[in-house]
């Protein structure tokens, strides 16, 4: 991981017990002018005396990383040089983006292996009710307290597992775009996590048992997955059709009760089944999508999606000849990189994870409509696009 730290400009990543006990002393290595961000869930990990020593804000337990919250933290931290994040995904996004726009450094104390964004250079921020990805920067350093990590709520850990294991559908989508449209592709992010993925696929049941070894391994896999996005100069290696559907569902039916990774577990199953279905077609025929701009505007209420739809329809003509001439080769390349959906279903079921829309309280009819239209919500070519322009 030392090589990755050098490439991604993180001073150090320390994974040890009891680190949060020394959060003040660790932070003082970087600045005497510290601003600490916690929420009511992570406050319990602190020695309360630290709140008398540093400027701080205690956010609500279920805070959303929105522009309003960013503005609040920005104003509170105005006179500080360094922002300290103690929390998981939402706290990280808030501190990452606030520190970026304020040109401050931040260091991170993650409290759960819940997602791969700890080491990505983007922040997921809610704007007008739906998540958008904003350019940000990396933490100056990351300190992972293994006691806190191992004992995190199991839902958070399993959420992180889903956010990692969607590697399969994300890689398939990225490869499809590369093979059909000639977009850039980098296999290195997948090579870096392959050994860890194989262990997690064998030892996944130990996540439910809160095995320190396996939870820490998951965290390491998530960190490297995040670095993979930096290497890829974007989230291509970790966020494709499965994330597109999840974000589209957030637009029409934002569910504050479900964790990001729980949504990704469901949408990964959807994408896996779709990819397998399309890859099973022997001689697919491509035509221009029949989805109209009015359908997209009526359903999502966002005019900018019509420009994406217009561009997506041009892709169909570009893909048609390549699919006709090289489909067998495309099938072989993608097929060898995907996990069987039935196997993922078995794992999710044994871990008591959601994997169907109804498991999250989503209306099935609405979900399938969103999944069909979601391709027009992001300028990224995936199997969702192919599903909208394939005849047989």
ZAMARGU-4260 file (C-alpha; in steps of 0.2 Angstrom, whole numbers, plus 5000, padded with zeros to 4 digits):
<rodrens>
0) 5000/5000/5000 | 5015/5011/5002 | 5017/5013/4983 | 4998/5018/4982 | 5001/5031/4995
5) 5015/5039/4985 | 5004/5039/4969 | 4989/5046/4978 | 4998/5059/4989 | 4992/5052/5006
10) 5005/5054/5019 | 5001/5038/5029 | 4988/5025/5032 | 4988/5018/5049 | 4978/5003/5054
15) 4979/4999/5073 | 4969/4997/5088 | 4965/5012/5100 | 4970/5025/5087 | 4955/5036/5091
20) 4960/5037/5109 | 4975/5048/5103 | 4965/5058/5090 | 4970/5074/5098 | 4989/5070/5098
25) 4989/5063/5080 | 4980/5078/5074 | 4992/5090/5082 | 5006/5083/5071 | 4997/5092/5056
30) 4991/5108/5064 | 4988/5117/5080 | 4972/5125/5073 | 4960/5110/5071 | 4941/5108/5067
35) 4933/5092/5072 | 4918/5085/5063 | 4908/5071/5071 | 4890/5066/5072 | 4879/5059/5087
40) 4884/5041/5082 | 4903/5044/5082 | 4903/5056/5097 | 4903/5041/5109 | 4921/5036/5103
45) 4928/5052/5109 | 4935/5057/5126 | 4924/5071/5129 | 4938/5082/5135 | 4944/5084/5117
50) 4929/5095/5114 | 4936/5107/5125 | 4952/5108/5116 | 4947/5110/5098 | 4933/5119/5088
55) 4920/5106/5083 | 4903/5102/5076 | 4892/5088/5081 | 4880/5084/5067 | 4864/5074/5068
60) 4865/5055/5068 | 4857/5054/5051 | 4864/5069/5043 | 4864/5070/5024 | 4879/5077/5014
65) 4870/5091/5006 | 4876/5108/5000 | 4867/5116/5016 | 4877/5105/5027 | 4893/5109/5018
70) 4890/5128/5020 | 4887/5125/5038 | 4903/5116/5041 | 4912/5128/5030 | 4907/5143/5040
75) 4910/5134/5057 | 4928/5129/5051 | 4932/5146/5043 | 4946/5150/5055 | 4954/5133/5056
80) 4968/5126/5046 | 4964/5107/5047 | 4948/5097/5047 | 4947/5081/5056 | 4933/5068/5050
85) 4927/5055/5063 | 4914/5045/5055 | 4910/5034/5039 | 4904/5039/5022 | 4893/5054/5025
90) 4905/5063/5037 | 4920/5059/5025 | 4910/5067/5010 | 4906/5082/5020 | 4924/5085/5026
95) 4932/5080/5010 | 4922/5092/5000 | 4922/5106/5013 | 4941/5105/5015 | 4943/5105/4996
100) 4933/5121/4992 | 4941/5129/5007 | 4958/5124/5002 | 4962/5116/5018 | 4969/5099/5022
105) 4959/5085/5031 | 4963/5069/5040 | 4951/5055/5042 | 4947/5042/5056 | 4934/5030/5047
110) 4923/5021/5059 | 4916/5008/5047 | 4921/4998/5032 | 4905/5004/5024 | 4911/5011/5007
115) 4926/5014/4995 | 4925/5033/4995 | 4938/5035/5009 | 4952/5035/4996 | 4943/5043/4981
120) 4946/5060/4975 | 4927/5064/4973 | 4913/5068/4986 | 4895/5062/4984 | 4884/5077/4988
125) 4865/5078/4988 | 4859/5092/4977 | 4840/5095/4974 | 4836/5078/4981 | 4849/5067/4972
130) 4867/5063/4973 | 4880/5071/4962 | 4898/5067/4962 | 4910/5083/4965 | 4928/5084/4962
135) 4937/5085/4979 | 4954/5079/4985 | 4961/5065/4996 | 4964/5065/5015 | 4981/5070/5021
140) 4981/5054/5031 | 4970/5040/5036 | 4969/5032/5054 | 4959/5017/5056 | 4955/5011/5073
145) 4953/4992/5071 | 4943/4991/5088 | 4930/5003/5081 | 4930/4996/5064 | 4927/4978/5069
150) 4913/4982/5081 | 4904/4994/5068 | 4885/4990/5065 | 4885/4975/5054 | 4873/4984/5042
155) 4888/4996/5038 | 4900/4982/5036 | 4889/4973/5024 | 4885/4989/5015 | 4904/4991/5012
160) 4905/4973/5006 | 4891/4976/4993 | 4900/4992/4987 | 4916/4982/4984 | 4909/4966/4977
165) 4900/4976/4963 | 4917/4976/4955 | 4910/4962/4944 | 4896/4972/4936 | 4906/4988/4936
170) 4921/4980/4926 | 4909/4972/4914 | 4901/4989/4910 | 4918/4997/4908 | 4924/4984/4897
175) 4909/4985/4886 | 4911/5004/4884 | 4929/5001/4880 | 4926/4987/4867 | 4911/4995/4859
180) 4916/5014/4859 | 4935/5014/4862 | 4934/5023/4878 | 4949/5021/4890 | 4950/5006/4901
185) 4963/5001/4914 | 4964/4984/4922 | 4976/4988/4936 | 4962/4993/4948 | 4955/4975/4947
190) 4971/4967/4948 | 4975/4976/4964 | 4960/4969/4973 | 4959/4952/4965 | 4967/4942/4979
195) 4957/4951/4992 | 4941/4948/4982 | 4944/4929/4982 | 4947/4928/5000 | 4931/4938/5004
200) 4921/4927/4992 | 4927/4912/5003 | 4926/4920/5020 | 4911/4932/5018 | 4902/4923/5033
205) 4915/4930/5045 | 4909/4947/5041 | 4893/4943/5051 | 4904/4936/5065 | 4913/4953/5066
210) 4930/4944/5063 | 4943/4957/5065 | 4954/4949/5052 | 4940/4949/5038 | 4933/4966/5042
215) 4950/4974/5041 | 4953/4964/5025 | 4937/4972/5018 | 4943/4989/5023 | 4959/4987/5014
220) 4950/4981/4999 | 4939/4996/5000 | 4954/5008/5002 | 4962/5000/4987 | 4946/5001/4977
225) 4945/5019/4981 | 4963/5021/4975 | 4958/5012/4959 | 4946/5027/4955 | 4961/5039/4957
230) 4971/5028/4945 | 4957/5028/4933 | 4955/5047/4934 | 4937/5044/4938 | 4925/5032/4946
235) 4925/5020/4931 | 4932/5005/4940 | 4919/5005/4954 | 4903/5014/4948 | 4894/5009/4933
240) 4876/5003/4929 | 4873/4997/4947 | 4877/5015/4954 | 4867/5023/4939 | 4851/5014/4944
245) 4854/5017/4963 | 4856/5036/4960 | 4841/5036/4948 | 4830/5028/4961 | 4836/5042/4973
250) 4829/5055/4962 | 4812/5048/4961 | 4811/5039/4978 | 4825/5044/4990 | 4826/5032/5004
255) 4835/5038/5020 | 4832/5022/5029 | 4843/5012/5017 | 4862/5013/5016 | 4871/5016/5000
260) 4878/4999/4999 | 4861/4991/5003 | 4855/4999/4987 | 4870/4994/4978 | 4867/4976/4983
265) 4850/4976/4975 | 4856/4985/4959 | 4871/4974/4957 | 4859/4959/4956 | 4849/4969/4943
270) 4864/4973/4933 | 4871/4955/4934 | 4855/4947/4928 | 4854/4960/4914 | 4872/4957/4909
275) 4870/4938/4909 | 4854/4940/4899 | 4862/4951/4885 | 4878/4941/4884 | 4867/4925/4881
280) 4861/4932/4865 | 4870/4924/4851 | 4868/4937/4837 | 4861/4953/4844 | 4855/4967/4833
285) 4856/4985/4838 | 4844/4999/4834 | 4842/5017/4840 | 4833/5018/4857 | 4814/5022/4856
290) 4814/5031/4873 | 4809/5049/4870 | 4815/5065/4879 | 4798/5068/4885 | 4798/5052/4895
295) 4814/5056/4903 | 4808/5074/4908 | 4792/5068/4914 | 4799/5054/4925 | 4814/5062/4932
300) 4810/5081/4930 | 4828/5085/4925 | 4830/5094/4908 | 4849/5091/4907 | 4846/5072/4905
305) 4839/5075/4888 | 4856/5080/4882 | 4863/5064/4888 | 4849/5054/4880 | 4853/5063/4863
310) 4871/5057/4864 | 4866/5040/4870 | 4856/5037/4854 | 4871/5042/4843 | 4881/5028/4852
315) 4869/5014/4845 | 4874/5018/4827 | 4892/5017/4832 | 4890/5001/4841 | 4879/4992/4828
320) 4894/4986/4816 | 4906/4982/4830 | 4892/4971/4839 | 4889/4962/4822 | 4907/4958/4818
325) 4915/4956/4835 | 4901/4950/4847 | 4909/4933/4851 | 4925/4941/4856 | 4916/4954/4866
330) 4907/4940/4875 | 4923/4930/4879 | 4932/4945/4886 | 4918/4951/4897 | 4912/4934/4903
335) 4929/4929/4910 | 4928/4944/4922 | 4911/4943/4929 | 4904/4934/4945 | 4889/4923/4942
340) 4873/4932/4948 | 4867/4916/4957 | 4882/4915/4967 | 4881/4933/4972 | 4862/4930/4977
345) 4868/4915/4988 | 4881/4926/4997 | 4869/4940/5000 | 4855/4929/5006 | 4867/4920/5018
350) 4872/4937/5025 | 4854/4942/5026 | 4857/4957/5014 | 4844/4965/5003 | 4845/4959/4985
355) 4828/4962/4978 | 4819/4979/4976 | 4805/4974/4988 | 4819/4971/5002 | 4821/4989/5002
360) 4803/4993/5001 | 4804/4999/4983 | 4789/4997/4972 | 4794/4984/4959 | 4784/4993/4945
365) 4793/5009/4949 | 4810/5001/4951 | 4809/4992/4934 | 4804/5008/4925 | 4818/5018/4933
370) 4830/5004/4928 | 4824/5005/4910 | 4826/5024/4910 | 4842/5026/4921 | 4854/5025/4906
375) 4849/5043/4901 | 4854/5050/4918 | 4873/5048/4916 | 4885/5050/4902 | 4893/5033/4904
380) 4890/5018/4892 | 4884/5002/4901 | 4874/4987/4898 | 4859/4998/4902 | 4862/5007/4886
385) 4863/4991/4876 | 4847/4985/4884 | 4838/5000/4876 | 4844/4997/4859 | 4845/4978/4857
390) 4832/4969/4847 | 4836/4951/4851
</rodrens>
